[in-house]
Amino acid sequence: MGGMRTAGSAMRMAAVAAAGLVLLVGCGGGTSGGKHGDGKGDGAGKGERPGGPARGASATTHLKNIPEVGTALRSRIPAGSRQVVAVYGKDVDSADATVVLYDKGANGWDQKGRWAAHNGRRGWTADHHEGDKRSPVGVFSLTDAGGVLQDPGAKLPYTHSSAFTPPSYWSKNTRHDFDYVVAINYNRVKGSSPLDPTRPQGQSKGGGVWLHLDHGSGTSACVSLPKAGMQALLRALDPARHPVVVMGDKAHLAA
């Protein structure tokens, strides 16, 4: 299993699981945002959306910069980051997005994968708050992963636990939401299980923003993509390459 936890981290994860706090943690979770009785839950279920390996290599290799990302967000990508997951939202009020994995080599950035995706069902915001159903715009590091399913070969530390299973009262098409997740380091403790509910900036700022499996509609705040895409990301993202996610709608990304 990729990335064994310390005894302290394991105890904390077990305590979280025992308390059933996935209700507060998963996908922008909170007491006001964890239920999905509207049938528009977060995750996988009805099948994967189109996606797969990058095509058109001549246009997607040896790039000087990440495409469509302006100076404001580009300046927030750490100099040592050599892997970027770019989430291109269609519009500020749209739940449709595209996820692209870029890897930096000696000659620049190369596109390694591209998948159709979804973000918050109400779109994007530069001032995310719990329950707003919008995904936070920004640049965030990626350090921790996990899921209901066994580790598929992740390089990031991976917490395998049934505690990721969505509650039974969520919409049926969300049952596999969290088979695989990568925690986005928005208002969370880096280096801890995605199940850790700690919110350093306070509960009102939301949290539990993850990359996870897609079911065909918007999320509470997370970014969702097909199972094959999540497997590819988990096998590719390498702590030694300091991966980050750059995410937002087109206007915010281009600023």
C-alpha positions in Angstrom: 0.0 0.0 0.0 1.5 3.4 -1.0 2.6 5.6 1.8 2.2 4.0 5.2 0.9 6.3 7.9 2.6 7.0 11.2 1.0 5.5 14.3 -0.4 9.0 15.3 -1.9 9.5 11.9 -3.4 6.1 11.8 -5.0 6.6 15.3 -6.4 9.9 14.1 -7.8 8.3 10.9 -9.4 5.5 13.0 -11.0 8.0 15.3 -12.4 9.9 12.4 -13.8 6.7 10.8 -15.3 5.6 14.1 -17.2 8.8 14.5 -18.5 8.7 10.9 -17.1 12.1 10.1 -17.0 11.5 6.4 -20.4 13.3 6.6 -18.5 16.4 7.5 -15.5 15.8 5.3 -16.5 14.7 1.9 -16.6 17.1 -1.0 -16.9 20.5 0.6 -18.8 18.7 3.4 -20.4 20.3 6.3 -23.6 19.9 8.3 -25.4 22.0 5.7 -23.8 20.5 2.6 -23.2 16.8 3.2 -26.7 15.4 2.2 -27.5 14.8 -1.5 -31.2 14.3 -1.4 -31.5 16.5 -4.4 -30.1 13.7 -6.6 -27.2 15.9 -7.6 -24.6 14.3 -5.4 -20.8 14.1 -5.9 -19.0 11.2 -7.5 -19.4 8.2 -9.8 -22.3 5.9 -10.6 -23.9 6.2 -13.9 -20.7 5.7 -15.9 -17.6 7.5 -16.9 -17.6 10.5 -19.1 -15.3 10.7 -22.2 -11.7 11.1 -21.5 -8.3 9.4 -21.7 -4.7 9.9 -22.8 -3.7 13.2 -24.3 -3.8 13.5 -28.1 -2.3 15.9 -30.5 1.2 15.7 -29.0 2.5 18.5 -31.3 0.3 21.0 -29.6 0.6 19.7 -26.0 4.4 19.1 -25.5 7.3 21.3 -24.6 5.1 24.2 -23.4 6.7 27.2 -21.7 3.7 27.7 -19.5 0.5 26.0 -18.5 -2.1 27.0 -21.2 -4.8 29.5 -20.4 -3.4 30.3 -17.0 -2.6 34.0 -16.5 0.1 35.7 -14.4 -2.0 35.9 -11.2 -2.4 32.2 -10.7 0.8 31.2 -12.6 2.8 33.2 -10.0 1.3 31.0 -7.2 2.6 27.8 -8.7 5.7 26.9 -6.6 9.0 27.0 -8.6 9.7 23.4 -7.6 6.3 22.0 -8.8 6.8 19.8 -11.8 3.3 18.4 -12.0 0.2 20.4 -12.4 -3.4 19.2 -12.6 -5.2 22.0 -14.4 -9.0 22.2 -14.0 -10.5 24.4 -16.7 -14.0 25.4 -15.7 -16.3 26.2 -18.6 -17.8 29.3 -17.0 -18.1 31.0 -13.5 -21.6 29.6 -13.1 -21.1 26.3 -14.9 -20.5 22.8 -13.4 -18.7 21.6 -16.5 -15.0 21.4 -16.6 -12.0 19.7 -18.2 -9.1 18.2 -16.2 -5.6 18.1 -17.8 -2.4 16.7 -16.3 0.8 18.4 -17.1 4.3 17.2 -16.3 7.4 19.4 -16.6 10.5 17.9 -18.3 13.8 19.4 -19.5 12.0 21.0 -22.5 8.9 22.4 -20.7 5.4 21.2 -19.8 4.0 18.1 -21.5 0.3 17.1 -21.4 0.0 13.6 -20.0 -3.8 13.2 -19.8 -7.1 15.0 -20.4 -10.6 14.1 -19.0 -14.1 15.6 -19.0 -15.0 16.6 -15.5 -17.3 18.5 -13.2 -16.9 21.1 -10.5 -19.3 22.7 -8.0 -22.8 22.6 -9.3 -23.2 26.4 -8.9 -19.8 27.1 -10.5 -16.7 28.8 -9.1 -15.8 31.4 -6.5 -12.7 33.2 -5.3 -14.2 33.4 -1.8 -15.5 29.9 -1.0 -17.7 29.3 2.0 -19.3 26.1 3.3 -22.5 25.3 1.5 -22.1 27.7 -1.4 -22.0 24.7 -3.9 -19.1 26.4 -5.7 -15.5 25.2 -6.1 -12.7 27.4 -4.8 -10.5 29.2 -7.4 -6.8 28.9 -6.8 -3.6 26.9 -6.7 -3.4 24.2 -4.1 -0.9 21.5 -3.3 -1.7 17.8 -3.6 -0.2 15.6 -0.8 -2.7 13.0 0.3 -5.0 10.4 -1.2 -7.3 7.6 -0.2 -10.5 5.8 -1.0 -12.9 2.9 -0.4 -11.0 0.8 -3.0 -7.5 -0.6 -2.5 -4.5 1.5 -3.4 -4.2 1.3 -7.2 -0.5 2.1 -7.1 -0.5 5.7 -5.7 2.7 7.5 -5.1 1.0 9.9 -2.7 0.3 8.5 0.8 -3.0 6.5 0.5 -5.6 5.9 3.2 -7.6 2.8 2.3 -10.8 2.8 4.4 -14.5 2.0 4.3 -15.0 5.3 6.1 -15.0 7.0 2.7 -18.3 5.2 1.8 -21.1 7.8 1.3 -24.0 7.4 3.7 -27.0 5.4 2.5 -29.3 8.4 2.3 -27.3 10.0 -0.4 -28.5 9.6 -4.0 -27.8 6.1 -5.4 -25.7 7.4 -8.2 -23.2 8.7 -5.6 -22.4 5.4 -4.1 -18.9 5.3 -5.7 -18.1 9.0 -5.2 -15.1 8.3 -3.0 -13.8 5.0 -4.3 -10.7 7.1 -5.1 -9.9 10.6 -3.8 -7.0 13.0 -3.8 -7.4 15.8 -1.2 -7.0 19.3 -2.5 -5.1 21.3 0.2 -7.8 23.9 0.7 -8.4 24.6 4.4 -7.0 21.3 5.6 -3.9 19.9 7.3 -1.3 18.8 4.8 0.1 15.3 5.4 -3.1 14.0 7.0 -5.7 11.6 5.8 -8.4 13.1 3.5 -10.7 12.0 6.3 -9.2 14.4 8.8 -11.9 17.1 9.4 -9.6 19.8 10.7 -10.3 23.2 9.2 -7.4 25.6 10.0 -9.3 28.6 8.6 -12.5 27.7 10.4 -15.5 25.7 9.5 -17.2 28.6 7.7 -14.5 28.5 5.0 -15.5 25.0 4.0 -13.2 22.1 3.4 -13.1 18.5 2.3 -12.5 19.6 -1.3 -11.3 16.6 -3.2 -10.6 15.2 -6.7 -12.9 12.2 -6.9 -15.0 10.0 -9.2 -17.6 11.6 -11.5 -21.3 10.6 -11.9 -22.3 13.1 -14.6 -23.3 16.3 -12.7 -22.0 19.0 -10.5 -20.6 18.6 -7.0 -20.8 20.4 -3.6 -17.3 21.9 -4.2 -15.0 19.1 -5.4 -13.7 18.3 -8.9 -14.9 14.9 -10.3 -13.6 12.9 -13.2 -13.9 9.4 -14.6 -12.5 6.4 -12.7 -9.8 5.9 -15.4 -8.7 9.5 -14.9 -8.5 9.1 -11.1 -6.5 5.9 -11.5 -4.1 7.7 -13.9 -3.7 10.7 -11.5 -3.1 8.5 -8.5 -0.4 6.5 -10.3 1.2 9.7 -11.8 1.2 12.2 -8.9 4.5 12.1 -7.2 5.4 13.9 -3.9 9.0 14.3 -5.2 7.6 16.4 -8.1 5.5 18.6 -5.7 2.2 18.4 -7.6 -0.4 21.1 -7.4 -3.9 21.7 -8.8 -4.6 25.0 -10.6 -8.4 25.4 -10.8 -11.1 27.9 -11.8 -13.3 29.1 -14.6 -11.8 30.5 -17.8 -12.0 34.1 -16.6 -10.4 33.6 -13.2 -7.7 31.3 -14.7 -6.8 33.9 -17.4 -6.5 36.8 -15.0 
